Amino acid sequence: MNAFAAWLAYSGLTALAFGMSRHHRAVFQQELPGGRRTALRLTGWMLLAASFVAACLSHGAEIGSVAWFATVAAAGLGLTGCLAERPRLWRLTLAGMALLALL
């Protein structure tokens, strides 16, 4: 699995999650303004698209697309566990993913 694609996928899913009122309120203890919601959703989708491109460049189009789906599933599982149990630890997991991508 491409660690950079995994980091982009995790970041994209995090942005999409924070574009939802429930998760934004759980992490930041404030309501989500409409402009920020749109920006977070757009950023999330752009990061997921960048993750797809990174996976395809790393593995080729045929294998990269399959690897990307597995990467998004794994990133989603990790983010779901983080937001369900310890919503404020998202920075730590994002930093850990960034370190993994640098290696």
Salt bridges, closest charged atoms under 4 A:
GLU31 OE2 - ARG25 NH1 3.10
